[in-house]
Amino acid sequence: MSSFAESPMESERQLPAGDQSLPPSIQVSVAVVDADQSVRNRLAMQIGQGATAFASIEELSRRLTGTTPVVVVLGPSCSGAAELAVAERLMGAHPELGAILIADELSTAVLQQALRAGVRDVVSMPIETSQLTQAVQKVAVGLEVQPRRPQIAADPGADSNGPEETGELGRVITVFSTKGGAGKSVISTNLAAILAQRSERPVCLIDADLQFGDVAVMLKLTPQHTIVDAVNSIEKLDLALMDSLLVEHEPSGLKVLPAPLEPAFADQIGARDVVAIVEVLRRFCAVVVVDTPAYFNDVVLGLVEASDEVLLVAGMDIPNIKNVKIGLQTLRLLNTPMEKLKLILNRANSKVKLDVTEVERTLQVKADGLIPSDVVVPQAVNKGVPVALHAPKSGVTRAIETLADEIIPADGKKRKRK
């Protein structure tokens, strides 16, 4: 990038290897933006030779060519709402950009605004050189192939024996929890399995818990492909290829796109990747159910925005309720339509001296589903069988079937087998 001034964003620099779990050679441009000259020069020096400094986001925008991936390091002066709004518009117009924000103070408000604007990572000052380099590397991994990705379109030459595009987009249901162990994966796998048995069109379950997803284990699947393969094929991902990457849970007919086999692969998958995969799936699936990690990140926020409904799962204990309350506040601050959220209380009949009405009053949200506690759940999980198949007459199954009724009514229809 030493020739940046003469040929903006067209030269490339090789980032240091750093974290050995990441590719050792990633070709990107790096831009540092801050109104304070001393701050931006110091950050540019930390990144190393080739990083180019800019006084404002507007100045950077005038120098972009759209041909090379660019990691943008936003300094503390860019942490205000107005500056982040400008950055959001710039990244929306340039998908080859990925941003990191370095804030003077890492507050909840700053984090929320930055994530909403599409910033990939937020760190606080002062920042060590190794930490900054690693942050740039992780963003660069996801950006390296994005400029070569065309918009996904229907494949006119798709195999007639493959999945058919009906013209009616399937519904996207994201299952989310703000605390691990709330029962999110149990609900998502069983809901998806029930829907698959009712639907004439395919139903797909995506495991978007990219580091520690359990869907394949809970369904006793041995996948040949994972979401990593879909991301690596994103530029040619048509309906037939997408369908070939899915593994079928034969007892229910559910199609599954499993999480990566190694946690290190999670850094290679961004929100745009997962949302693009969802958009392909919903073209031939009746419903796409997405299981997520129990924390907010860019993938979760992207899925929440792209979903028709979000099932927010909470366990019946004080830490769970506290985290759900914070999660609801966060989603409201991010302008998430509250009508798409459904509160699901898991183990709602547990004798833990927490009353459902008390929880609803605390959260100021009416529960849309109550899942009872039952020993059949751990029994089914340990067998690798959905509770809906292991104990079809249990209270847990009946409660999840009630949730499924809102999506595909139980009218006796069965999914057409190919």
C-alpha positions as CSV (number, residue, x, y, z in Angstrom):
1,M,0.0,0.0,0.0
2,S,3.0,2.3,-0.2
3,S,1.6,3.5,-3.6
4,F,-1.8,4.3,-2.0
5,A,-1.7,8.0,-2.9
6,E,-0.9,7.3,-6.5
7,S,-3.1,4.2,-7.0
8,P,-5.7,4.1,-4.1
9,M,-6.7,0.7,-2.8
10,E,-5.2,-1.2,-5.7
11,S,-2.0,-2.4,-4.2
12,E,-1.9,-5.2,-1.6
13,R,0.0,-5.9,1.6
14,Q,0.7,-9.3,3.3
15,L,-0.3,-9.4,6.9
16,P,2.1,-11.1,9.4
17,A,1.2,-14.7,10.1
18,G,0.3,-14.1,13.8
19,D,-2.3,-16.6,14.9
20,Q,-1.4,-19.9,13.3
21,S,-5.0,-20.9,13.0
22,L,-5.5,-18.2,10.4
23,P,-4.2,-18.3,6.8
24,P,-0.6,-17.1,6.8
25,S,-1.0,-14.9,3.7
26,I,-4.0,-12.6,3.3
27,Q,-4.0,-9.9,0.7
28,V,-5.8,-6.8,1.7
29,S,-5.5,-3.0,2.0
30,V,-5.5,-1.4,5.4
31,A,-6.8,2.1,6.1
32,V,-6.7,3.9,9.5
33,V,-9.3,6.7,10.1
34,D,-9.2,9.2,12.9
35,A,-9.5,13.0,13.2
36,D,-6.5,13.2,15.5
37,Q,-3.4,13.0,13.4
38,S,-1.2,11.7,16.3
39,V,-3.7,8.9,17.0
40,R,-4.1,7.8,13.4
41,N,-0.4,7.9,12.8
42,R,0.3,5.8,15.9
43,L,-2.3,3.2,14.9
44,A,-0.8,3.1,11.4
45,M,2.7,2.5,12.8
46,Q,1.4,-0.3,15.0
47,I,-0.1,-2.0,12.0
48,G,3.1,-1.6,10.0
49,Q,4.4,-0.6,6.6
50,G,1.6,-0.1,4.1
51,A,-1.2,1.1,6.4
52,T,-2.6,4.4,5.1
53,A,-4.0,7.1,7.4
54,F,-7.1,9.3,6.7
55,A,-8.5,12.2,8.7
56,S,-12.1,11.3,8.0
57,I,-14.4,8.6,6.6
58,E,-15.4,10.9,3.8
59,E,-11.7,11.3,2.8
60,L,-11.4,7.5,2.7
61,S,-14.6,7.1,0.6
62,R,-13.1,9.3,-2.1
63,R,-10.2,7.0,-2.4
64,L,-12.0,3.7,-2.8
65,T,-12.0,1.8,-6.1
66,G,-14.1,-1.2,-5.1
67,T,-11.5,-3.6,-6.5
68,T,-9.6,-4.6,-3.4
69,P,-10.7,-5.8,0.1
70,V,-10.0,-3.1,2.7
71,V,-9.8,-3.5,6.5
72,V,-10.8,-0.1,7.9
73,V,-9.5,0.7,11.4
74,L,-11.7,3.4,12.9
75,G,-10.1,5.4,15.7
76,P,-11.8,6.8,18.8
77,S,-13.0,9.9,17.0
78,C,-15.3,7.6,14.8
79,S,-17.1,6.1,17.8
80,G,-19.9,8.7,17.8
81,A,-23.4,7.9,16.4
82,A,-23.0,10.3,13.5
83,E,-19.6,8.9,12.4
84,L,-20.8,5.3,12.7
85,A,-23.8,6.2,10.6
86,V,-21.4,7.5,7.9
87,A,-19.4,4.3,8.2
88,E,-22.5,2.2,7.9
89,R,-23.5,3.9,4.7
90,L,-20.0,3.4,3.3
91,M,-19.9,-0.3,4.1
92,G,-23.3,-0.8,2.7
93,A,-22.1,0.7,-0.6
94,H,-18.8,-1.2,-0.5
95,P,-19.1,-4.9,0.5
96,E,-15.4,-5.2,0.2
97,L,-14.9,-3.2,3.4
98,G,-14.6,-4.6,6.9
99,A,-14.3,-2.3,9.9
100,I,-12.7,-2.4,13.3
101,L,-13.6,0.3,15.9
102,I,-11.0,1.3,18.5
103,A,-12.9,3.2,21.3
104,D,-11.6,5.3,24.2
105,E,-14.0,3.4,26.4
106,L,-15.8,0.2,25.6
107,S,-19.3,0.9,26.8
108,T,-22.5,-1.1,26.0
109,A,-23.9,1.8,24.0
110,V,-20.8,2.1,21.9
111,L,-20.7,-1.7,21.3
112,Q,-24.4,-1.8,20.3
113,Q,-24.0,1.2,17.9
114,A,-20.9,-0.3,16.3
115,L,-22.4,-3.7,15.8
116,R,-25.6,-2.2,14.3
117,A,-23.4,-0.2,11.9
118,G,-21.8,-3.4,10.7
119,V,-18.4,-3.1,12.5
120,R,-16.8,-6.5,12.8
121,D,-14.9,-5.9,16.1
122,V,-14.7,-3.3,18.8
123,V,-11.6,-2.9,21.1
124,S,-10.6,-0.3,23.6
125,M,-7.6,2.0,23.9
126,P,-4.8,1.5,24.6
127,I,-4.4,-1.4,22.3
128,E,-1.3,-3.6,22.0
129,T,0.3,-4.1,18.6
130,S,-0.3,-7.9,18.7
131,Q,-4.0,-7.4,19.6
132,L,-4.5,-4.9,16.8
133,T,-2.7,-7.1,14.2
134,Q,-4.8,-10.1,15.2
135,A,-8.0,-8.1,14.9
136,V,-7.1,-6.9,11.4
137,Q,-6.2,-10.5,10.4
138,K,-9.5,-11.9,11.5
139,V,-11.5,-9.3,9.5
140,A,-9.2,-9.8,6.5
141,V,-10.0,-13.6,6.5
142,G,-13.6,-12.9,5.8
143,L,-13.0,-10.1,3.3
144,E,-10.4,-11.8,1.1
145,V,-13.0,-13.5,-1.2
146,Q,-15.9,-11.1,-0.9
147,P,-15.0,-8.8,-3.8
148,R,-15.1,-11.7,-6.2
149,R,-18.6,-12.8,-5.1
150,P,-21.4,-11.9,-7.5
151,Q,-25.0,-11.6,-6.3
152,I,-26.5,-15.0,-5.9
153,A,-29.1,-15.5,-8.6
154,A,-31.3,-18.4,-9.7
155,D,-29.5,-21.0,-11.8
156,P,-31.3,-21.4,-15.1
157,G,-29.6,-24.7,-15.7
158,A,-30.4,-26.3,-12.4
159,D,-31.0,-30.1,-12.5
160,S,-34.7,-30.8,-12.9
161,N,-34.3,-33.5,-10.3
162,G,-32.9,-31.1,-7.8
163,P,-34.9,-28.7,-5.5
164,E,-37.5,-26.5,-7.2
165,E,-37.9,-22.8,-6.7
166,T,-41.6,-22.2,-6.1
167,G,-41.5,-18.4,-6.1
168,E,-42.8,-18.4,-2.5
169,L,-40.0,-17.6,0.0
170,G,-39.9,-19.9,3.0
171,R,-40.1,-18.5,6.6
172,V,-36.9,-17.9,8.6
173,I,-37.1,-18.7,12.3
174,T,-34.0,-17.9,14.4
175,V,-33.8,-19.5,17.8
176,F,-31.6,-17.4,20.2
177,S,-30.8,-17.3,23.9
178,T,-28.7,-14.9,25.9
179,K,-27.3,-17.6,28.1
180,G,-25.9,-21.0,27.4
181,G,-27.8,-24.1,28.8
182,A,-31.2,-22.5,28.3
183,G,-32.3,-25.3,26.0
184,K,-32.0,-23.4,22.7
185,S,-30.6,-26.2,20.6
186,V,-33.2,-28.7,22.0
187,I,-36.0,-26.4,21.0
188,S,-34.6,-25.6,17.5
189,T,-33.9,-29.3,16.6
190,N,-37.3,-30.5,17.8
191,L,-39.2,-27.6,16.2
192,A,-37.4,-28.2,12.9
193,A,-38.0,-32.0,13.0
194,I,-41.7,-31.5,13.7
195,L,-42.0,-29.0,10.9
196,A,-40.2,-31.3,8.5
197,Q,-42.7,-34.1,9.2
198,R,-45.6,-31.7,8.4
199,S,-44.3,-29.9,5.4
200,E,-44.6,-30.9,1.7
201,R,-41.6,-28.7,0.9
202,P,-38.2,-29.3,2.6
203,V,-37.4,-27.8,6.0
204,C,-33.8,-26.9,6.8
205,L,-32.0,-26.4,10.1
206,I,-28.8,-24.3,10.1
207,D,-26.4,-24.6,13.0
208,A,-25.0,-21.1,13.2
209,D,-23.3,-21.7,16.5
210,L,-20.1,-21.6,14.5
211,Q,-17.7,-22.5,17.3
212,F,-19.5,-25.0,19.4
213,G,-22.6,-26.1,17.5
214,D,-24.3,-29.3,18.8
215,V,-27.0,-29.9,16.2
216,A,-25.2,-32.7,14.3
217,V,-24.5,-34.5,17.6
218,M,-28.0,-34.1,18.9
219,L,-29.4,-35.6,15.7
220,K,-26.7,-38.3,15.5
221,L,-25.5,-37.2,12.1
222,T,-22.1,-37.7,10.5
223,P,-22.0,-34.8,8.0
224,Q,-19.8,-34.9,4.9
225,H,-20.2,-31.1,4.5
226,T,-20.7,-28.1,6.8
227,I,-21.5,-24.5,6.5
228,V,-17.8,-23.9,5.7
229,D,-18.3,-25.6,2.4
230,A,-21.3,-23.4,1.6
231,V,-19.2,-20.3,2.4
232,N,-16.3,-21.5,0.2
233,S,-18.7,-22.1,-2.7
234,I,-20.8,-18.9,-2.1
235,E,-20.0,-17.4,-5.6
236,K,-21.6,-20.4,-7.3
237,L,-24.1,-21.4,-4.7
238,D,-27.3,-22.3,-6.6
239,L,-30.2,-24.4,-5.4
240,A,-28.8,-27.7,-6.5
241,L,-25.3,-27.1,-5.0
242,M,-26.9,-25.9,-1.7
243,D,-29.1,-29.0,-1.5
244,S,-26.1,-31.3,-2.1
245,L,-24.3,-29.8,1.0
246,L,-27.2,-30.6,3.3
247,V,-27.3,-33.8,5.3
248,E,-30.7,-35.4,5.8
249,H,-32.0,-36.6,9.2
250,E,-33.8,-39.6,7.7
251,P,-36.3,-40.3,10.6
252,S,-37.9,-36.9,10.2
253,G,-36.9,-35.8,6.7
254,L,-35.2,-32.7,8.1
255,K,-32.3,-31.2,6.1
256,V,-29.4,-29.9,8.1
257,L,-26.4,-27.6,7.4
258,P,-24.1,-28.4,10.3
259,A,-21.6,-26.0,12.1
260,P,-17.9,-26.2,11.3
261,L,-16.1,-29.2,12.7
262,E,-13.3,-27.0,14.2
263,P,-13.9,-23.7,16.1
264,A,-11.1,-22.0,14.2
265,F,-13.2,-22.0,11.1
266,A,-15.8,-19.6,12.7
267,D,-13.6,-16.6,12.0
268,Q,-13.9,-17.3,8.3
269,I,-17.7,-16.9,8.3
270,G,-19.3,-13.5,8.5
271,A,-22.9,-12.3,8.7
272,R,-23.1,-11.7,5.0
273,D,-22.2,-15.3,4.3
274,V,-24.8,-16.8,6.6
275,V,-27.6,-14.4,5.5
276,A,-26.7,-15.2,1.8
277,I,-27.0,-19.0,2.6
278,V,-30.4,-18.4,4.3
279,E,-31.6,-16.5,1.3
280,V,-30.7,-19.4,-1.0
281,L,-32.3,-22.0,1.3
282,R,-35.6,-20.1,1.7
283,R,-36.1,-20.2,-2.1
284,F,-36.8,-23.9,-2.0
285,C,-37.5,-24.6,1.7
286,A,-40.8,-24.1,3.4
287,V,-39.0,-23.1,6.7
288,V,-35.4,-22.4,7.6
289,V,-34.8,-22.8,11.3
290,V,-31.5,-21.3,12.6
291,D,-29.8,-22.3,15.8
292,T,-27.4,-19.6,17.1
293,P,-24.7,-19.1,19.8
294,A,-25.8,-17.7,23.2
295,Y,-24.3,-14.2,22.7
296,F,-24.6,-11.3,20.3
297,N,-22.2,-11.0,17.4
298,D,-22.5,-9.8,13.8
299,V,-23.8,-13.2,12.6
300,V,-26.6,-13.2,15.2
301,L,-27.6,-9.6,14.5
302,G,-27.6,-10.3,10.7
303,L,-29.9,-13.3,11.3
304,V,-32.2,-11.4,13.6
305,E,-32.7,-8.8,11.0
306,A,-33.2,-11.4,8.2
307,S,-35.7,-13.5,10.2
308,D,-39.4,-13.5,10.1
309,E,-39.5,-14.6,13.7
310,V,-37.0,-14.9,16.6
311,L,-37.7,-17.3,19.4
312,L,-35.9,-15.9,22.5
313,V,-35.4,-18.9,24.9
314,A,-35.0,-18.4,28.6
315,G,-34.5,-20.8,31.4
316,M,-36.3,-20.4,34.7
317,D,-33.5,-19.1,36.9
318,I,-32.4,-15.6,37.9
319,P,-29.2,-15.5,35.7
320,N,-31.2,-16.5,32.7
321,I,-33.9,-13.9,33.3
322,K,-31.3,-11.2,33.9
323,N,-29.5,-12.0,30.7
324,V,-32.8,-12.1,28.7
325,K,-33.8,-8.7,30.1
326,I,-30.5,-7.3,28.9
327,G,-30.9,-9.0,25.6
328,L,-34.4,-7.5,25.1
329,Q,-33.0,-4.0,25.9
330,T,-30.2,-4.5,23.4
331,L,-32.7,-5.6,20.7
332,R,-34.9,-2.6,21.4
333,L,-31.9,-0.3,21.2
334,L,-31.0,-1.8,17.8
335,N,-34.6,-1.0,16.6
336,T,-35.5,-4.7,16.2
337,P,-39.3,-5.0,15.7
338,M,-40.7,-6.4,18.9
339,E,-43.5,-8.1,17.0
340,K,-41.1,-10.6,15.5
341,L,-39.8,-11.7,18.9
342,K,-41.5,-14.6,20.8
343,L,-40.5,-15.4,24.4
344,I,-40.1,-19.1,25.1
345,L,-39.8,-20.1,28.8
346,N,-38.0,-23.5,29.0
347,R,-38.4,-25.8,32.0
348,A,-41.4,-23.6,33.0
349,N,-42.8,-26.0,35.5
350,S,-39.5,-26.4,37.4
351,K,-40.0,-26.1,41.2
352,V,-37.5,-23.2,41.5
353,K,-39.9,-20.7,43.2
354,L,-40.0,-18.6,40.0
355,D,-43.5,-18.0,38.8
356,V,-44.2,-17.5,35.1
357,T,-46.3,-14.4,35.7
358,E,-43.5,-12.9,37.8
359,V,-41.0,-13.5,35.0
360,E,-43.4,-11.9,32.4
361,R,-43.8,-8.9,34.7
362,T,-40.0,-8.6,35.1
363,L,-39.3,-8.8,31.3
364,Q,-42.5,-6.8,30.4
365,V,-43.1,-9.5,27.7
366,K,-45.8,-12.1,27.6
367,A,-44.5,-15.6,27.1
368,D,-45.5,-17.2,23.8
369,G,-44.5,-20.7,24.8
370,L,-44.0,-22.7,27.9
371,I,-41.8,-25.8,27.7
372,P,-42.1,-28.2,30.7
373,S,-39.2,-29.9,32.4
374,D,-39.0,-33.6,31.7
375,V,-36.4,-36.3,32.1
376,V,-37.2,-37.4,28.5
377,V,-35.1,-34.4,27.2
378,P,-31.7,-35.6,28.5
379,Q,-32.6,-39.2,27.6
380,A,-33.4,-38.2,24.0
381,V,-30.3,-35.9,23.7
382,N,-28.0,-38.7,24.9
383,K,-29.5,-41.1,22.3
384,G,-29.1,-38.5,19.5
385,V,-32.9,-38.6,18.8
386,P,-35.3,-35.6,18.9
387,V,-37.7,-35.7,21.8
388,A,-40.5,-35.4,19.3
389,L,-39.5,-38.9,18.0
390,H,-38.3,-40.4,21.3
391,A,-41.3,-39.4,23.3
392,P,-44.0,-38.1,20.9
393,K,-46.7,-38.0,23.7
394,S,-44.6,-36.1,26.2
395,G,-45.4,-32.7,27.5
396,V,-42.3,-31.3,25.9
397,T,-43.3,-32.6,22.5
398,R,-46.8,-31.2,22.8
399,A,-45.5,-27.8,23.8
400,I,-43.1,-27.6,20.8
401,E,-45.9,-28.9,18.6
402,T,-48.0,-25.9,19.7
403,L,-45.2,-23.6,18.6
404,A,-45.0,-25.5,15.3
405,D,-48.8,-25.0,14.8
406,E,-48.2,-21.2,14.4
407,I,-45.9,-22.0,11.5
408,I,-47.3,-25.1,9.8
409,P,-50.6,-26.3,11.2
410,A,-50.9,-30.0,12.0
411,D,-53.4,-30.8,9.2
412,G,-52.2,-34.3,8.5
413,K,-50.0,-33.4,5.6
414,K,-46.7,-35.2,5.3
415,R,-43.6,-34.2,3.6
416,K,-43.2,-35.6,0.0
417,R,-40.2,-37.9,-0.1
418,K,-38.1,-37.8,-3.2
